[in-house]
Amino acid sequence: MTVAADPGARLQALLGARTEANARFFEDEAERLARLCHRMAERFARGGRLIAFGSSPAARSDARHVAVEFVHPVIVGKRALPAIGLAGEGGDLAGQVALVAAADDIAVAFGADSDTGAAARAVAAARDRGCLTVAFAPAGAEWEFEPPTRDPDIRQELIETLYHVLWELVHVFFEHRGLLEGRRARPTHDAGASSFLYPFLDERESELEPVVADVRRSVLIKAGDIGVLREQTLTDNAGVLADAAAALRASFERGGKMLALGNGGSATDAMDVVADFRACGRSAIDLTEDPAILTAIANDIGTDAIFSRQVIAYGMGDDSLLALSTSGNSTNVIEALAEGRRRGLVTIALVGYDGGRVLGERLADHVVVTRSEHIPRIQEAQASAYHALRELVG
């Protein structure tokens, strides 16, 4: 990979490719996504779970990401839905799926375009179990959504938006209980604090098609929102990204390594960052990866120290630290950045909202701000930012 002679021009090219692919993909697939949300809601209403799986490092991060979004909803008013992430470290994917999946489950395959058939074999096992199956490349799934690009970074970013949209909009059908066939329990009508996001919830349609039409419109609105936010992130922060890339490149050239961290969905983004840099031959460590280390520190010291203690253990003067936070206020992220600075590391932070304490108190050398309060969109734009950062590092 060559280093861009003009980082600004390179960022504009990266943005243009993403803007075009995003518009094409969601315009083409909005109707099918709305109908898939309905099918998924039916499965959840019958007691089904989402089973996500992938074997490659990047696919593993997506499987973990979609699982945490469904289990731990970040939007007030959303219900927790059962989801499990399966990855290559657990053994053969098809074998894992055969042991875990049940008839009412939803199986989502990641990485079918880049593995050696592991995802497709797992899809076949899921279909044998009676699962509803979803994939993002040809894999024998009932529902397949293939992004209109061969660029693996853009594909992954579009897929992240897609599964965030599925998670956000599957809840709409719980508000229309008459549309959920074979349900075991009658879901509540109350949209709670999320009702402002979906004004059509209160219309109480008794037929499917008007709801599907509303959900389709919401898919397109959300796709448009991430297009705007991605542009803001890569344009407003062009100088920061260029400077951060230069600092990272110098760190690597001195023999340094990158440490990456984040919480929840941002933890899975840290997984992805590390996988991407390792694939380019760069040394990187994922501070979210080892549950024994994380739980030992959390149990014996506290969750605020789960990353800073690892920075103490691993961080050296030629290293860099990349922190991801949607709020910019997470205490364990702030403590890790402070420890990184004490040890002379290059510190880079990707944050949302108004930048939080990280930006306000200048707690990192390079701060990339995605100016939104909507966590799924922040994470999607941050994925574009760290993919762009890796491209600029070369």
N, C-alpha and C positions, 0 to 999 in steps of 0.2 A: 504494500500500500504506500503510495507516495504522499508526502506532506503537501497540503494545498499552498501554492505560492500566494494566493489572495484569499485569506480565510473568509472575508465578507462575501466574496463572489461564490465561494464554495458553499457557504451556508444558504445563500439564496437559491442555488441549484438544488440543494437537499430539500429546502422548503417547497420549491416548485414541484418536485417529483411527488412529495407527500400530499400536497394540496390536490393535485390531479387525481392521484390514486384514491384518496379519501372520498372525493366527490363521486367518482365513478362507482366505487365499491358499494357505498351505502345507497345511492340512487338505484342501483341494480338489485340490491338485496333487501331493501326496507320491508317490502311486502312479506317475503319469506321469513324475515326475522320476527315480524309481528306474529305470524302464525306459529313459529317455533316457540315464542313466549307462551302462547296459549297451550301448546302441547306440554311444555315443561311445567306450567302451573297445574295442569291435570295430574301429572306424575307426582308433583310435590303434595297435592291435595290428597292423593291416595297413600301417602306415607313414603314416597320414593325419595331418593337422595341423588345428588350430583356426584358422579365419580369421574374425576379428571385425571389424566395420565399422560406421561411423556418421558422419553428415555434420554434425550440429549440434554446438555446443561441448560440451553435456552428453553426447551420444551418443559423441563422440570420447573423452571421459574414460573412459567405461565400456569402450569397445573397447580402449583402452590398458591399462585396469586388468585386464581378464580375461586379456589376453595376457601381462602380466608375471607374473600368478599361476601360469599354467601353465608358463611357461618357467623361472621362478625360484621354486620351491616354498619356502615359508617354514616348513613343518613338517618336522622331521627325519624321514627315512625315506620321504618322497615322492619320486618320480622326476620329473625335468624332462620336460615334454611340449612338442612343437613348437607354437607359436602365433604368429600375426602379427596386428597391429592395423593396419587401414586406415582413413584418415579423409579428410575433405573436402579437406585441403590437398594430397593426392596426385592430385586430379582427380576425374572422375566415378567414383562408387563401382562401378557396374556394369562399367565398363571396367577398373578395377583388379582386380575379382574375376575377370573373364574372363581376365586375363593371369596371375593368381597361382594360382587354385584348380585343384585336381585331383580326380579321381573319388572318392578315399577321404577327402577332407577334410570337416570340420565347419564350416559357415558360420553365424555368429551375428550377427543384425542388431539394431542398436540405433537407437532414434529413429524407428521407422516410424510412430509416432503423431503426430509433430511435424514431419516434413520434407515435402517436396512429391513424395513417391514415390521418392526416391533409394534408400532402403533396400529397398523392394519390387522395384525394378528390379535391384538387386544380388542379392537373393534369387533372382529368376528366372534371372539369369546363373549363380548357384551351382548351381541345380537342373539347368540345362543341362549343367553340368560333371559332374553325378553326385554332388554333395555332399549330405550330410545337412544339413538347414536348420532353424534355430531362430530365432524372433522373439518379441517381447513385445507385439505388436499385430498386427492383421490385415495380412499382407504376402505371403501365398502360401507361407509356410513349412510344412514337414511337421509341425513341432512348434511350437505357438504357446502362450504362457503370458501371459495378460493379467491384470495386477493388478486387484483389485476396487475401484478408486478412480479418480477423475478428477484427483486432486491430483498434479501432476507430481513433487513432491519425494517423496511416499510411494511412488509408482510406482517411481521410481529406486532408493529404498532397498530395496524388496522385490526388485527385479531384481538389485541387488548381492548380497543374501543368496542369491538363487537361483543366480547363477553361481559364487559361492563354494562353495555346496553341491555343485554339479556338479563343480567342481574337486576338492573334498575326497573325494567319494564315487565318482568314476569309478575311482579307484585300487583300490577294493574288488574290482572285477571282474578286475583283473590278478592277484589272488590266487586266482582260480578259473579257471585257464587252459582248462579244458574247456568253459567257457561262452563263449569267444571264437571265433566262427566265422571261418574263413578267415584266421587269424592267420599271420604270416610267421615269427614267433619265439615260443618258449615262454617266457612271462613267469615270473619267479621266484615262488615261494610266500612268500618271506620278507617279513613285514610290517614288519620292522625296528623302529625306535623308535616308529613310529606305532601299533603293535599295541594299545596301551592304549586308544586312541580307539575302536577297532572290535573288540571282543572276539570277535565272530562270525567273524573272519578265520581263526581256527585250527580252525574246525569242518570245513572242507574239504568243503562240500556238492558233490555231483556233479550236481545239478539246479538249474535257474535259479530256480524260484519261491521256494524258501526264502531264497535270497540277495536277491532282489528285496524280499521281505517285510522282511528285516533292514535293507536300505538305506532302505526306506520309513520304518521306525521311526527310523532315524538322521536322516532329513530332518526329521521332526517334533521330535525332540530338539533339533536345531540351531535350528530355528525358535523353539522355546520358550526356548532359551538367549539368543538375540538379543532376544527380548521382555523378558526379565528384565534384560539388560544395558542395553538402551535406557532402561528405566525408571530404573535406577540412575544412568545418565549424565544424564538430563534432570531427575531429582528431586534427587539429591545436589548437583548443580552449578547448581541453579536461580539462586541468588544470584550465582554467578560469571558465568553467562551473561547475566543482567540487567545486571550492572556492565560486562561487556565490551561488550555492545550499546550501552550509554549512551556509553562511551568511543569506540567506533567511530563512532557517530552524530555525536558532537562533532567527531571528526577529519574526517569527510566534510564537515560543515557549515563547517569552517574552510578547505575546499578541498583537504584531504589525499586521498591515495590509499592503497589497501591493497596490500601486497606479500604474496604467499602462497608457501609452499614446503613441501616434503616429499620423502622418498625412496621409490622403488619405487611400491607401491600408494598410499602417501601422496602421492606426486607427482601421481598422477592425481586424488586428492582435491583437491589444490591447484588443478589445472586446473578442476575442477568448481566450487570456491569462487569462483574468478575469473569463470567463466562466469555463475554465479548473480548475483553482485554487479553485473557489467556489464549483465546483463539488466534490473536494477532502476535503471539509470542511474548506478551508482556507479563511480568510477575504480579500477581494480585491475590489477595486473601479476602474471603468473605467472612466478616465478623458475625454474621447471623447464622452461620452454617452448623455449628456444633452444639447440639442441644445439651450435652453434658456440661460444657463450659458455661453456656447461658444460664442453665438452671442452677448450677453450683454457685455462680456469682449472685444470681437473684435470691437464692435461698440464704446464703451466708452473709451477704453484704446489702443487697437490695437491687431492684431493677434499674435504678439510676446509674449503677456502675457497670452494667453488663457490657458496654462497649469500651469505656475508659480503661477498665482493667486489662482488656485485650490490647489496647493501644500501648499501655505500659509494657506488656509482654512482648509485643511484636514490633512496635514502632522504633525506627532509627532515623537519624538525621537526614538521610537521603530519600526517605520515603514520602509518600503522599497519602492523604486521607480524603475520601469522597463520601460525604454524608447526604442522605436523601431524607427529606421531611416535608410533608404537605403543609404543616403549620409553621415551621421554623421555630417552634417553642418547646419541642420535646426535651425534657431534662437530660435523658441519657445521651441524646445526640449532642446537646450543648456541652456536656461534661467531656465527651469524647473529643470534640473540637478543641476544647481548652487544653486537654492533655496533649493532643497533637501539636498544638502551638508551643507548649512548654518543651516539647522534644524536637522542635525545629522542623516538623513536617510541613509540606505544602498542604494547605487545607482548602477544600472546595466543597461548597454546599449547594444543593438544588432544593429550593424551598417554594412553597405556595403562599396563598393569601397576600399579605403585604410584606412578606419576608420575615415577619415575626422578630423574635429577639436576635436571631442569627444575623439578619440584615441590620436591624436597628442598633445593635451593640457592636457591629462589625466583628463578629466572632469567627469569621473565616476569611481567608485571603481573597477568595473569589466566590461571589454569591450570585447564582442564577435564580431569578425570581419569576415564577409563573403566576401572574396576577389573576387568581380566581379563588373562590371559596368552595368550589365544587370538587371534592376529593378525586372522584374518578377521572375528571377532565385534567386535573393537575397531574396525576400520575401518567396519563397518556402523553401530555406535553413534555413531561420530564423524561419519558422514554426517548422522545425525539431529541431532547437536549443531550442526553448522555450518549446516544448513538452518534450524534453530530460531533460531540467532544472526542470520541474515539477516532472518528474519521480525520479530524483536524490534528490529532496527535500523530497519526500515521503509523 
